[in-house]
Amino acid sequence: MRHLIITLTLILLTACSMSGFKPPTSNYYWTLPGLKDMNFKGLEAHYKRKKDMTECGIDPFVGDSTVTSKRICMQEKGWVYKKIED
């Protein structure tokens, strides 16, 4: 019985430490004001966002940065960090 409890505890600890708990999804996103007026074709806006984020040192897949200088870099390029409206 004791071995069973130890084994189950180790399995639980391993599962939790291997990405068992994930952070909540971000409620904010980067947008470019006047995007509809810029006449981007297809995925050009997406590629521009990815390029600008990479240049500023922000991971394009995460899209969030806690470093202020990285956020200022994106804002200097014209991007706005907006909250998703429900």
Buried (B, 14 or more C-beta within 10 A) or exposed (E): EEEEEEEEEEEEEEEEEEEEEEEEEEEEBBEBEEEEEEEBEEEEBEEBBBEBBEEBEBEEEEBBBEEEEBBEBBEEBEBEBEEEEE
